[in-house]
Amino acid sequence: MSLQASTPSLQYCDDQIVIGIDYTHLEALCGVSGLGDGGSDSKSTEEAHKDFMSSYQKIFLRPKKVIPRVPLPSNCRPPIERSLADQQAIRRTLNAFPCLSTLLSNQELQQISSIAILESWEREQTIFGHNGLHLVLRGTVRLYSHEATKTDTMGVGGCFGSLEEQDTDEAHADAQHAVTLDNCEILRIPRAAYAKLQQEIEAQNSALRESIVQSCPFYLHWHKLSIKKLSDLIQMRQLPANHVLVREGEVCPFVTYIRTGECNILRDIEGVPKREPGKKGNRVKYVVVGKLGPGASFGETSVLLDQPSPCSVVTATEVKMGVILPSDLKGLDSVTRSLIEQTEQPAYGKLSQEQMNKMYVAQERQKEWLHIKRRVLRDALFYNGIVQGCGKWNQIRVRRDQDTHRNPPTSSL
């Protein structure tokens, strides 16, 4: 069969433009068994002719089909994440619903606004609760159990659905759906997005706990695996000022790692009678021997060896810190416990009585000087007629107005 007979079909085939020839298919087509070469003595068999006619279209290369679409305007912007202002507005709205505070932690409630979805539903539509937690913001819905029986009518502030992952059988048994009784607005927290948010929060907390341990100079040369074991036991706490963390002579109730804030280290003065329970008058005198700030830790040796603390520790400001309970610390492996005993060093625990007396005298002198300075300054301001919140010239003007009111000027006429 001659190839010249098919030359005119290279331009158009089935009203489509041909842009080339696929020579791989062409060679395979020419090698069909029973196909003649176009001479007078060589004829193609009927079967070979049918195979050729059904396959010859594959040798032509045609342009790809372009799916029609609606062009976007030039000023159209792709969707972006919620801004910080939007998240704060959603957070303020969510804080008004008590049902969320019972289901979510404070940290989750602070970040849940980034994944919440606002949905609008018309009347008599069905909402399935298997894919997340639904909060009714406007309207009323009627709940149905998995057996399609009516359970309750829920209004604004009600929640249905679940955020916990469940097995297929449990999910089918606890499945709920609701039917809107009027036009409703539902805030939905997707289950999958919530699970991802939990993972992100846990990763953030883990990094925070590790940074608290690594900021302490005692743990600078620790292996990362040992720091990970220690940081996994940390619980975050926040305490106000003037809170006693540990008393002198008592075992520390926990190991403390200070993140922000400041604590005072106190030592009792020996030779001064202690205050007896139920009696007034005798007060324990103490001296501030040091301070603990961010990156400091204390209580490791006291907890591990059950030794009384040589100092009292009291918060001087509001303190954010991480703590490890004694039961958790003693549950560590022997290698990690040995590392803690070797690296931790007690602070201000070996001061002599003479040093304590000198520090106490300096502290009392400083207190007395501050008291005298405040008293002298207060008396000086009061003598010059200066009151807190009012300027000196305002006081002089008030006096002149009072004198003018008492002795009005006489007319010259």
Residue pairs with C-beta under 8 A, 6 or more apart in sequence:
1 35
1 36
1 37
1 38
1 44
1 52
2 37
2 38
5 38
6 56
9 60
10 18
10 21
10 60
11 17
11 18
12 18
13 57
13 60
13 62
14 57
16 62
16 63
17 62
17 63
18 60
18 61
18 62
19 61
19 62
19 63
20 60
20 61
21 59
21 60
21 61
22 58
22 59
22 60
22 61
23 59
25 55
25 58
25 59
26 59
29 52
29 55
29 56
29 58
29 59
32 48
32 51
32 52
32 55
33 48
34 44
34 45
34 47
34 48
35 44
35 45
35 48
35 49
35 52
36 42
36 43
36 44
36 48
44 52
81 114
82 90
82 113
82 114
86 113
87 113
87 114
88 113
90 113
90 116
91 109
91 110
91 113
93 137
94 100
94 109
94 112
94 113
94 116
94 135
94 187
95 101
95 109
97 135
97 157
97 159
98 157
99 135
99 157
99 158
99 159
100 109
100 112
100 135
100 159
101 109
103 133
103 159
103 163
104 112
107 201
107 205
108 197
108 198
108 201
111 197
111 200
111 201
112 189
112 194
112 197
114 197
115 189
115 190
115 193
115 194
115 197
116 187
116 188
116 189
117 187
117 188
117 189
117 190
118 137
118 185
118 186
118 187
118 188
119 185
119 186
119 187
119 188
120 183
120 184
120 185
120 186
121 127
121 139
121 180
121 183
121 184
121 185
121 186
122 180
122 183
123 180
123 181
123 182
123 183
124 179
124 180
124 181
125 179
125 180
126 177
126 178
126 179
127 134
127 141
127 177
127 178
127 179
127 180
127 186
128 175
128 177
129 160
129 161
129 162
129 175
129 176
129 177
129 178
130 161
130 162
130 171
130 175
130 176
131 161
131 188
131 190
131 191
132 161
132 162
132 163
132 188
132 189
132 190
132 191
132 193
132 194
133 159
133 160
133 161
133 162
133 163
133 188
133 189
133 191
133 194
134 159
134 160
134 161
134 178
134 186
134 187
134 188
134 189
135 157
135 158
135 159
135 186
135 187
135 188
135 189
136 154
136 155
136 156
136 157
136 158
136 159
136 184
136 185
136 186
137 156
137 184
137 185
137 186
137 187
138 156
138 183
138 184
138 185
139 155
139 156
139 180
139 181
139 182
139 183
139 184
139 185
140 153
140 154
140 155
140 180
140 181
140 182
140 184
141 153
141 154
141 158
141 160
141 178
141 179
141 180
141 181
141 184
142 150
142 152
142 153
142 154
142 178
142 179
142 181
143 150
143 151
143 152
143 153
143 154
143 160
143 176
143 177
143 178
144 150
144 151
144 176
144 177
144 178
144 179
145 151
145 175
145 176
146 172
146 173
146 174
146 175
146 176
151 176
153 181
154 160
154 178
160 176
160 178
161 176
161 188
162 174
162 191
163 189
163 191
163 194
165 191
165 195
166 174
205 236
206 231
206 232
208 236
209 231
209 232
209 234
209 236
209 322
210 227
210 228
210 231
212 231
212 234
212 257
212 259
212 322
213 219
213 222
213 227
213 230
213 231
213 234
213 257
213 322
214 220
214 227
215 294
215 295
216 257
216 295
216 296
216 297
217 295
218 297
218 343
218 344
218 345
219 227
219 230
219 343
222 339
222 343
226 335
226 336
226 339
229 332
229 333
229 336
230 324
230 332
230 336
230 340
233 324
233 325
233 328
233 329
233 332
234 257
234 322
234 323
234 324
235 322
235 323
235 324
235 325
236 320
236 321
236 322
237 320
237 321
237 322
237 323
238 318
238 319
238 320
238 321
239 245
239 315
239 318
239 319
239 321
240 315
240 318
241 315
241 316
241 317
241 318
242 314
242 315
242 316
243 314
243 315
243 319
244 312
244 313
244 314
245 252
245 253
245 256
245 263
245 313
245 314
245 315
246 252
246 253
246 298
246 299
246 302
246 309
246 311
246 312
246 313
247 309
247 312
248 266
248 267
248 268
248 308
248 309
248 310
248 311
248 312
249 308
249 309
250 308
250 309
251 302
251 303
251 306
251 307
251 308
251 309
252 298
252 299
252 302
252 303
252 309
253 326
254 299
254 303
254 323
254 324
254 325
254 326
255 297
255 298
255 299
255 300
255 303
255 323
255 324
255 329
256 297
256 298
256 299
256 313
256 321
256 322
256 323
257 296
257 297
257 321
257 322
257 323
258 292
258 293
258 294
258 295
258 296
258 297
258 319
258 320
258 321
259 294
259 320
259 321
259 322
260 294
260 319
260 320
261 293
261 294
261 315
261 316
261 317
261 318
261 319
261 320
261 321
262 291
262 292
262 293
262 315
262 316
262 317
262 319
263 291
263 292
263 293
263 296
263 313
263 314
263 315
263 316
263 319
264 288
264 290
264 291
264 292
264 313
264 314
264 315
264 316
265 288
265 289
265 290
265 291
265 292
265 311
265 312
265 313
265 347
265 348
266 286
266 287
266 288
266 289
266 311
266 312
266 313
266 314
267 286
267 287
267 289
267 310
267 311
267 312
267 348
267 351
267 356
268 284
268 285
268 286
268 312
269 285
269 286
269 287
269 356
269 357
269 360
270 353
270 356
272 284
272 285
273 282
274 282
274 284
275 281
275 282
275 283
275 284
276 282
285 360
286 312
287 356
287 359
287 360
287 363
288 359
288 363
289 311
289 348
289 351
289 356
289 359
290 347
290 348
291 316
292 298
292 313
292 347
297 344
298 313
298 347
299 309
300 329
300 340
300 341
300 344
301 307
301 340
301 341
301 344
301 346
302 308
302 309
303 324
303 326
303 329
303 330
304 329
304 330
304 337
304 340
304 341
305 341
310 346
310 348
310 349
310 350
311 347
311 348
311 349
329 337
329 340
330 337
332 340
351 359
381 387
381 388
384 392
385 392
385 395
385 396
386 392
386 395
387 395
